[in-house]
Amino acid sequence: MPDIFDEVSEDLRADRARSLLSRYGRLLIGAMLLTLVCVGVWDWWQQNQAANHDAVAMQFLAAQKAAAAKPPAKDAAQQLTAIADTGPTGYATLARLQLAAADWDAGQHAKAIAAWDQVSYDAKAPPLLRDLATLNSVQHQVDNGDAQAMKTRLAPLITGGTRWRPLAEQVTALLDLRLGRVPEAKAIMKSLSDDPQAPQGVRQMAQDILISLGEDSNGQEDGAGPHG
């Protein structure tokens, strides 16, 4: 009865996948957000040195530090709003992203998603930061948004070879788990675990998820399941 065993085994993996989504989805959100914003800051700081935007860069970093404090500084939102309203395009966009993150942390989830989406579809915003906004929006909806629609939004970040490609692939794999597409999710995680261009944290999480799905990073079954 090997077919019945295989079907049961796959059902168990699907249940395990849903558990993993709950476990890793929120972990991914928490781990990625600050890193992504800081990377964006660094990129724009580097690019805008020649344009004499050092003062704005310092203002943004100070505002970001104030927002990241526990508890956040009382005037953190005002500092970021001022940059969003009057700063150069790059820093204004980064300030909008940080304000959205603050809204999410404050429990204003719909407002935060709307803000990220606004940046994502803003033709005047820098492409790097539009993609970052898309990734932030999707990753914060990984456990309750329209999974197929979210995958469609991430596709250009993957096929376009953007700097966010490994992170977009990882979120796509989590969405595949939600959709019950365990083999597809495992294939993405295997690719990420072997990808030298992926951040170490992304590679490690891919390996951990593969193990949790009953497969090592070399694509071998771990032997657990009904056959035993």
Kinemage of the C-alpha trace (Angstrom):
@kinemage 1
@onewidth
@group {chain A} dominant
@subgroup {mainchain}
@vectorlist {calphas} color= white
{ca met a 1} P 0.000 0.000 0.000
{ca pro a 2} L 2.761 2.491 -0.782
{ca asp a 3} L 0.403 5.041 -2.334
{ca ile a 4} L -1.674 5.276 0.845
{ca phe a 5} L 1.476 5.683 2.925
{ca asp a 6} L 2.732 8.416 0.614
{ca glu a 7} L -0.587 10.236 0.850
{ca val a 8} L -0.576 10.079 4.645
{ca ser a 9} L 3.034 11.219 4.727
{ca glu a 10} L 2.204 14.190 2.511
{ca asp a 11} L -0.763 15.106 4.709
{ca leu a 12} L 1.528 15.082 7.726
{ca arg a 13} L 3.965 17.343 5.920
{ca ala a 14} L 1.137 19.726 5.026
{ca asp a 15} L 0.117 19.918 8.703
{ca arg a 16} L 3.739 20.478 9.633
{ca ala a 17} L 3.965 23.187 6.963
{ca arg a 18} L 1.045 25.100 8.458
{ca ser a 19} L 2.705 24.929 11.850
{ca leu a 20} L 5.941 26.197 10.338
{ca leu a 21} L 4.162 29.107 8.702
{ca ser a 22} L 2.861 30.220 12.076
{ca arg a 23} L 6.282 29.758 13.654
{ca tyr a 24} L 8.534 31.264 11.011
{ca gly a 25} L 6.242 33.820 9.404
{ca arg a 26} L 6.272 36.178 12.353
{ca leu a 27} L 9.919 35.443 13.088
{ca leu a 28} L 10.767 36.485 9.543
{ca ile a 29} L 8.860 39.719 9.954
{ca gly a 30} L 10.635 40.616 13.178
{ca ala a 31} L 14.089 39.736 11.921
{ca met a 32} L 13.865 41.418 8.548
{ca leu a 33} L 12.315 44.801 9.151
{ca leu a 34} L 15.112 46.663 10.919
{ca thr a 35} L 17.758 45.057 8.712
{ca leu a 36} L 15.970 46.054 5.534
{ca val a 37} L 15.493 49.642 6.579
{ca cys a 38} L 19.100 49.963 7.720
{ca val a 39} L 20.352 48.562 4.425
{ca gly a 40} L 18.211 51.095 2.602
{ca val a 41} L 19.591 53.906 4.742
{ca trp a 42} L 23.141 52.811 4.036
{ca asp a 43} L 22.544 52.650 0.280
{ca trp a 44} L 21.031 56.078 0.142
{ca trp a 45} L 23.606 57.580 2.425
{ca gln a 46} L 26.330 56.284 0.123
{ca gln a 47} L 24.588 57.446 -3.047
{ca asn a 48} L 23.738 60.902 -1.742
{ca gln a 49} L 27.161 61.867 -0.409
{ca ala a 50} L 27.955 63.670 -3.649
{ca ala a 51} L 24.650 65.535 -3.469
{ca asn a 52} L 25.507 67.078 -0.092
{ca his a 53} L 22.708 65.310 1.746
{ca asp a 54} L 24.846 64.476 4.755
{ca ala a 55} L 22.773 66.664 7.061
{ca val a 56} L 19.538 64.950 6.046
{ca ala a 57} L 21.195 61.559 6.469
{ca met a 58} L 22.168 62.466 10.014
{ca gln a 59} L 18.662 63.738 10.723
{ca phe a 60} L 17.169 60.505 9.446
{ca leu a 61} L 19.505 58.315 11.459
{ca ala a 62} L 18.727 60.359 14.566
{ca ala a 63} L 14.996 60.021 13.906
{ca gln a 64} L 15.348 56.296 13.308
{ca lys a 65} L 17.265 55.902 16.572
{ca ala a 66} L 14.548 57.844 18.386
{ca ala a 67} L 11.866 55.614 16.861
{ca ala a 68} L 13.760 52.423 17.773
{ca ala a 69} L 14.196 53.412 21.424
{ca lys a 70} L 12.261 51.485 24.093
{ca pro a 71} L 9.928 53.268 24.510
{ca pro a 72} L 10.192 55.401 21.347
{ca ala a 73} L 11.016 59.062 21.856
{ca lys a 74} L 7.904 61.226 22.017
{ca asp a 75} L 8.961 63.300 19.021
{ca ala a 76} L 10.186 60.378 16.864
{ca ala a 77} L 7.135 60.416 14.610
{ca gln a 78} L 7.372 64.191 14.198
{ca gln a 79} L 11.036 63.918 13.210
{ca leu a 80} L 10.279 61.269 10.604
{ca thr a 81} L 7.220 63.129 9.320
{ca ala a 82} L 9.275 66.261 8.780
{ca ile a 83} L 11.765 64.310 6.666
{ca ala a 84} L 8.954 62.565 4.787
{ca asp a 85} L 7.360 65.932 3.981
{ca thr a 86} L 10.405 68.002 3.079
{ca gly a 87} L 13.439 65.743 2.638
{ca pro a 88} L 15.053 64.596 -0.608
{ca thr a 89} L 13.191 61.795 -2.362
{ca gly a 90} L 15.338 58.939 -1.044
{ca tyr a 91} L 15.254 59.962 2.602
{ca ala a 92} L 11.629 61.057 2.403
{ca thr a 93} L 10.746 57.575 1.171
{ca leu a 94} L 12.800 55.912 3.901
{ca ala a 95} L 11.007 58.062 6.474
{ca arg a 96} L 7.654 56.921 5.070
{ca leu a 97} L 8.774 53.299 5.412
{ca gln a 98} L 9.872 53.859 8.998
{ca leu a 99} L 6.597 55.582 9.866
{ca ala a 100} L 4.729 52.594 8.466
{ca ala a 101} L 6.822 50.289 10.632
{ca ala a 102} L 5.983 52.404 13.671
{ca asp a 103} L 2.281 52.187 12.823
{ca trp a 104} L 2.564 48.397 12.622
{ca asp a 105} L 4.305 48.207 15.990
{ca ala a 106} L 1.548 50.400 17.445
{ca gly a 107} L -1.072 47.913 16.282
{ca gln a 108} L -2.308 50.057 13.381
{ca his a 109} L -1.834 47.250 10.900
{ca ala a 110} L -4.210 48.400 8.170
{ca lys a 111} L -2.641 51.855 8.198
{ca ala a 112} L 0.859 50.381 7.978
{ca ile a 113} L -0.025 48.097 5.060
{ca ala a 114} L -1.653 51.019 3.242
{ca ala a 115} L 1.473 53.135 3.754
{ca trp a 116} L 3.803 50.424 2.456
{ca asp a 117} L 1.531 49.869 -0.535
{ca gln a 118} L 1.484 53.591 -1.254
{ca val a 119} L 5.275 53.612 -1.491
{ca ser a 120} L 5.257 50.369 -3.471
{ca tyr a 121} L 3.120 51.933 -6.196
{ca asp a 122} L 4.708 55.405 -6.083
{ca ala a 123} L 6.424 55.942 -9.446
{ca lys a 124} L 8.445 58.818 -7.967
{ca ala a 125} L 9.966 56.680 -5.219
{ca pro a 126} L 13.351 55.050 -5.913
{ca pro a 127} L 12.958 51.517 -7.347
{ca leu a 128} L 15.088 50.001 -4.576
{ca leu a 129} L 12.765 51.406 -1.941
{ca arg a 130} L 9.582 50.630 -3.879
{ca asp a 131} L 10.694 46.990 -3.871
{ca leu a 132} L 11.475 47.219 -0.165
{ca ala a 133} L 7.978 48.568 0.465
{ca thr a 134} L 6.474 45.693 -1.502
{ca leu a 135} L 8.472 43.183 0.523
{ca asn a 136} L 7.453 44.809 3.804
{ca ser a 137} L 3.789 44.827 2.817
{ca val a 138} L 3.768 41.191 1.726
{ca gln a 139} L 5.805 39.832 4.616
{ca his a 140} L 3.400 41.435 7.080
{ca gln a 141} L 0.493 39.675 5.366
{ca val a 142} L 2.205 36.306 4.981
{ca asp a 143} L -0.144 34.530 7.368
{ca asn a 144} L -3.472 36.168 6.470
{ca gly a 145} L -3.325 37.922 3.088
{ca asp a 146} L -4.300 36.568 -0.316
{ca ala a 147} L -1.399 34.157 -0.739
{ca gln a 148} L -1.555 33.914 -4.522
{ca ala a 149} L -1.867 37.680 -4.943
{ca met a 150} L 1.085 38.170 -2.609
{ca lys a 151} L 3.172 35.731 -4.673
{ca thr a 152} L 2.317 37.708 -7.804
{ca arg a 153} L 3.532 40.915 -6.174
{ca leu a 154} L 6.819 39.286 -5.176
{ca ala a 155} L 7.523 37.760 -8.596
{ca pro a 156} L 9.201 40.896 -10.085
{ca leu a 157} L 11.567 41.065 -7.104
{ca ile a 158} L 12.678 37.520 -7.909
{ca thr a 159} L 12.785 37.495 -11.698
{ca gly a 160} L 14.202 41.012 -11.880
{ca gly a 161} L 17.314 40.016 -9.964
{ca thr a 162} L 16.829 42.721 -7.320
{ca arg a 163} L 18.900 42.846 -4.153
{ca trp a 164} L 15.821 41.644 -2.289
{ca arg a 165} L 15.584 38.445 -4.360
{ca pro a 166} L 16.598 35.932 -1.612
{ca leu a 167} L 14.200 37.476 0.901
{ca ala a 168} L 11.392 37.567 -1.672
{ca glu a 169} L 12.024 33.895 -2.434
{ca gln a 170} L 11.859 33.012 1.239
{ca val a 171} L 8.530 34.786 1.695
{ca thr a 172} L 7.267 33.099 -1.480
{ca ala a 173} L 8.140 29.702 0.030
{ca leu a 174} L 6.172 30.565 3.167
{ca leu a 175} L 3.209 31.526 0.987
{ca asp a 176} L 3.530 28.201 -0.825
{ca leu a 177} L 3.275 26.472 2.543
{ca arg a 178} L 0.026 28.341 3.169
{ca leu a 179} L -1.267 27.159 -0.188
{ca gly a 180} L -0.331 23.559 0.623
{ca arg a 181} L 2.358 23.519 -2.054
{ca val a 182} L 4.908 21.769 0.111
{ca pro a 183} L 7.147 20.419 -2.709
{ca glu a 184} L 7.398 23.894 -4.256
{ca ala a 185} L 8.255 25.443 -0.883
{ca lys a 186} L 10.893 22.791 -0.232
{ca ala a 187} L 12.465 23.379 -3.643
{ca ile a 188} L 12.798 27.102 -2.927
{ca met a 189} L 14.253 26.465 0.522
{ca lys a 190} L 16.743 23.977 -0.888
{ca ser a 191} L 17.847 26.519 -3.492
{ca leu a 192} L 18.194 29.232 -0.849
{ca ser a 193} L 20.174 27.000 1.500
{ca asp a 194} L 22.734 26.510 -1.284
{ca asp a 195} L 22.719 30.117 -2.537
{ca pro a 196} L 26.010 31.903 -1.780
{ca gln a 197} L 24.370 35.257 -2.550
{ca ala a 198} L 21.691 34.803 0.095
{ca pro a 199} L 22.330 36.329 3.541
{ca gln a 200} L 23.530 33.800 6.085
{ca gly a 201} L 20.372 34.237 8.148
{ca val a 202} L 18.208 33.423 5.132
{ca arg a 203} L 20.270 30.332 4.334
{ca gln a 204} L 20.112 29.137 7.929
{ca met a 205} L 16.365 29.620 8.168
{ca ala a 206} L 15.916 27.728 4.888
{ca gln a 207} L 17.933 24.833 6.287
{ca asp a 208} L 15.939 24.856 9.535
{ca ile a 209} L 12.630 24.784 7.663
{ca leu a 210} L 13.808 21.939 5.446
{ca ile a 211} L 14.721 19.916 8.522
{ca ser a 212} L 11.379 20.725 10.114
{ca leu a 213} L 9.660 19.491 6.954
{ca gly a 214} L 11.455 16.167 7.308
{ca glu a 215} L 14.162 16.773 4.749
{ca asp a 216} L 17.762 17.823 5.096
{ca ser a 217} L 19.323 20.588 2.998
{ca asn a 218} L 20.667 17.974 0.575
{ca gly a 219} L 17.142 16.967 -0.386
{ca gln a 220} L 17.176 13.649 1.510
{ca glu a 221} L 14.198 12.427 3.522
{ca asp a 222} L 14.945 12.130 7.225
{ca gly a 223} L 13.282 8.729 7.460
{ca ala a 224} L 10.563 9.872 9.855
{ca gly a 225} L 6.947 9.222 9.008
{ca pro a 226} L 4.450 6.405 8.468
{ca his a 227} L 6.966 4.159 6.708
{ca gly a 228} L 8.844 3.741 9.956
